[in-house]
């Protein structure tokens, strides 16, 4: 029996808790190298610290540690560091 915690969303996500589908999408975007935290915030209203908290609660401890090690200081995860013009996420399976 799986236990799912509800997460209070940011202002752009609306008053209801994030759905399992939204959480899954946020986790996917957080793992992607080229998706900046700012893109997640623009789409879901969760800032970097909220994404880190979500990842901590919805991943195994070893997976969370691996992810944190991977994204810490990574230029592509921060629009300011990479000089990003585009904050919109585009899935790799979509057409340009």
Backbone bond lengths (Angstrom), bond angles and torsions (degrees), N, CA, C in turn:
res aa  C-N    CA-C-N  psi(-1)  N-CA   C-N-CA  omega(-1)  CA-C   N-CA-C  phi
1 X - - - 1.442 - - 1.525 108.33 -
2 X 1.304 116.06 118.54 1.459 120.81 -177.58 1.527 109.76 -83.01
3 X 1.311 115.26 141.44 1.452 121.13 178.08 1.522 108.28 -110.29
4 X 1.315 117.53 119.66 1.455 121.76 -179.00 1.512 109.66 -110.48
5 X 1.308 116.42 127.84 1.454 121.03 177.54 1.520 108.98 -89.38
6 X 1.307 116.47 142.47 1.452 119.78 174.97 1.514 108.67 -85.40
7 X 1.333 114.68 145.03 1.454 121.06 -179.31 1.510 108.01 -117.91
8 X 1.304 115.57 134.36 1.450 119.38 175.57 1.520 107.75 -77.80
9 X 1.328 117.99 120.05 1.456 120.94 -176.06 1.515 112.56 -78.01
10 X 1.316 114.95 167.04 1.455 120.91 175.59 1.512 110.34 -75.67
11 X 1.334 118.17 -177.58 1.457 121.84 -174.48 1.520 114.16 -64.25
12 X 1.322 119.32 -29.01 1.458 120.37 -178.22 1.522 112.41 -82.88
13 X 1.307 117.17 -15.24 1.458 120.61 -177.14 1.523 112.50 -84.15
14 X 1.321 118.38 -10.80 1.450 120.80 178.62 1.517 111.79 92.68
15 X 1.336 116.22 177.37 1.456 120.31 -173.77 1.529 114.54 -75.78
16 X 1.328 118.45 -23.65 1.461 120.57 -177.07 1.526 110.68 -80.74
17 X 1.324 116.02 158.88 1.464 120.92 177.29 1.524 109.22 -66.80
18 X 1.313 116.35 155.07 1.458 120.84 178.15 1.522 110.02 -63.84
19 X 1.314 115.91 140.49 1.460 120.31 178.28 1.519 109.76 -78.21
20 X 1.304 115.96 165.73 1.465 120.74 177.19 1.524 110.33 -60.01
21 X 1.328 116.85 -35.69 1.464 121.40 178.24 1.521 111.81 -65.16
22 X 1.341 116.80 -41.77 1.467 120.91 177.82 1.520 110.78 -65.20
23 X 1.318 116.17 -42.45 1.465 120.34 179.26 1.522 109.73 -62.18
24 X 1.314 117.10 -43.92 1.456 121.64 178.99 1.529 110.53 -60.47
25 X 1.325 116.56 -41.93 1.471 121.23 -179.74 1.524 110.84 -67.36
26 X 1.324 117.84 -39.89 1.461 121.59 178.88 1.526 109.94 -64.16
27 X 1.336 117.24 -43.35 1.463 121.14 178.27 1.531 109.91 -61.77
28 X 1.319 116.19 -43.35 1.474 120.46 178.60 1.525 110.83 -60.87
29 X 1.325 116.54 -46.91 1.466 120.71 -179.96 1.528 111.36 -64.44
30 X 1.329 116.72 -37.30 1.462 120.26 -179.59 1.529 111.14 -66.57
31 X 1.328 118.31 -33.23 1.461 121.76 178.75 1.523 111.93 -75.00
32 X 1.334 117.74 -26.01 1.461 120.98 -177.57 1.524 110.27 -70.68
33 X 1.317 116.07 131.43 1.458 120.93 -177.50 1.526 113.08 -63.48
34 X 1.298 117.52 -39.40 1.465 120.45 -172.43 1.524 114.81 -91.64
35 X 1.309 117.96 2.94 1.459 120.68 177.06 1.524 108.73 -96.51
36 X 1.324 116.01 112.66 1.465 121.38 -178.65 1.526 110.71 -74.16
37 X 1.324 115.46 153.62 1.463 119.99 175.80 1.532 110.39 -58.66
38 X 1.311 116.93 -31.87 1.468 120.68 179.57 1.521 111.43 -63.88
39 X 1.332 117.46 -33.10 1.466 120.71 177.26 1.529 110.56 -67.43
40 X 1.326 116.47 -38.91 1.467 120.55 177.22 1.529 109.41 -65.55
41 X 1.328 116.11 -40.76 1.461 119.48 178.93 1.521 111.20 -65.46
42 X 1.325 117.25 -40.96 1.470 120.67 179.57 1.525 111.24 -63.53
43 X 1.325 117.05 -37.20 1.462 120.29 -176.57 1.523 113.38 -85.60
44 X 1.343 117.41 -38.21 1.465 120.42 -172.94 1.525 114.39 -116.57
45 X 1.334 117.85 -9.95 1.457 120.60 179.75 1.516 114.37 78.77
46 X 1.331 117.58 16.38 1.461 121.63 179.52 1.523 109.31 -106.53
47 X 1.328 117.13 121.49 1.459 119.53 178.37 1.529 109.51 -76.63
48 X 1.328 115.84 179.11 1.462 120.20 -175.87 1.526 112.78 -56.80
49 X 1.321 117.20 -45.17 1.471 119.17 -178.62 1.523 111.47 -66.07
50 X 1.324 118.26 -33.72 1.468 121.04 177.20 1.529 110.62 -69.33
51 X 1.338 116.87 -36.30 1.469 120.70 177.28 1.527 109.38 -66.24
52 X 1.327 116.90 -42.76 1.468 121.12 178.06 1.528 109.80 -60.18
53 X 1.331 117.01 -43.88 1.465 121.12 178.71 1.533 110.91 -63.18
54 X 1.326 116.78 -42.91 1.466 121.06 178.42 1.530 110.12 -61.50
55 X 1.322 116.84 -44.97 1.465 120.97 179.98 1.531 110.19 -62.94
56 X 1.319 116.88 -40.90 1.465 121.08 179.85 1.530 110.55 -60.69
57 X 1.329 116.68 -41.35 1.468 120.69 -175.91 1.521 113.99 -79.46
58 X 1.330 117.93 -22.02 1.463 120.35 -173.32 1.520 114.12 -113.19
59 X 1.319 117.11 9.47 1.456 120.22 178.37 1.524 109.80 -127.13
60 X 1.326 115.48 158.05 1.463 119.10 171.49 1.516 107.19 -64.49
61 X 1.322 116.75 152.47 1.454 121.49 -178.20 1.527 111.60 -56.58
62 X 1.325 117.62 -43.69 1.467 120.44 -179.07 1.530 111.10 -65.00
63 X 1.326 117.40 -38.68 1.476 121.08 178.00 1.516 110.60 -67.62
64 X 1.329 116.63 -40.75 1.459 120.18 178.41 1.527 110.51 -61.86
65 X 1.321 116.99 -45.47 1.469 120.57 179.44 1.524 111.26 -61.64
66 X 1.318 116.79 -41.29 1.460 121.16 178.52 1.534 110.17 -62.45
67 X 1.344 116.62 -44.27 1.461 121.42 179.03 1.527 111.12 -63.33
68 X 1.340 117.07 -45.35 1.474 120.39 180.00 1.522 111.00 -61.44
69 X 1.317 116.68 -42.25 1.465 120.22 178.23 1.527 110.12 -62.59
70 X 1.313 115.97 -37.93 1.467 121.62 -178.15 1.522 112.46 -69.35
71 X 1.332 118.29 -41.73 1.461 120.37 -173.32 1.529 114.17 -92.82
72 X 1.328 118.01 -16.28 1.458 120.06 -177.42 1.525 110.17 -63.63
73 X 1.311 115.36 119.40 1.462 121.42 178.75 1.517 114.93 76.70
74 X 1.313 118.60 3.16 1.468 121.74 -179.41 1.527 109.54 -72.87
75 X 1.299 116.09 122.79 1.468 121.36 -177.11 1.523 112.51 -59.64
76 X 1.319 117.74 -38.90 1.459 120.27 -175.15 1.521 113.43 -70.31
77 X 1.336 118.38 -15.89 1.458 120.75 179.10 1.522 112.15 -86.76
78 X 1.333 117.15 -4.84 1.455 121.27 -178.88 1.521 109.05 -129.31
79 X 1.316 116.54 113.70 1.465 121.27 -176.96 1.525 111.63 -58.00
80 X 1.313 117.71 -36.39 1.457 121.38 -179.13 1.530 110.71 -64.72
81 X 1.326 117.03 -41.22 1.459 120.83 -178.32 1.518 113.03 -71.26
82 X 1.328 117.34 -31.19 1.457 119.02 -177.73 1.523 112.68 -99.70
83 X 1.339 116.87 -0.96 1.458 119.92 -179.50 1.517 111.53 66.58
84 X 1.317 116.68 38.64 1.464 121.53 -175.00 1.520 111.72 -65.98
85 X 1.301 114.43 133.56 1.455 121.32 173.39 1.522 108.61 -95.90
86 X 1.331 115.90 -33.33 1.448 121.48 -176.72 1.523 110.03 -103.35
87 X 1.311 116.55 120.69 1.459 120.25 176.34 1.521 111.09 -101.90
88 X 1.316 116.20 -5.31 1.450 119.97 -177.99 1.518 109.58 -79.36
89 X 1.315 114.86 135.80 1.463 119.93 177.58 1.517 109.06 -85.02
90 X 1.301 116.75 139.51 1.467 121.12 173.80 1.508 108.01 -127.31
91 X 1.306 116.55 120.39 1.455 121.09 179.84 1.526 109.22 -65.76
92 X 1.322 116.06 149.17 1.457 120.86 -176.67 1.520 112.34 -68.96
93 X 1.329 117.89 -20.68 1.468 120.23 -177.88 1.524 112.29 -91.15
94 X 1.323 119.83 2.99 1.455 121.37 179.07 1.525 110.55 -96.13
95 X 1.289 115.55 157.69 1.464 120.59 179.58 1.526 109.87 -84.48
96 X 1.332 116.75 150.27 1.483 120.13 179.18 1.506 113.74 -66.94
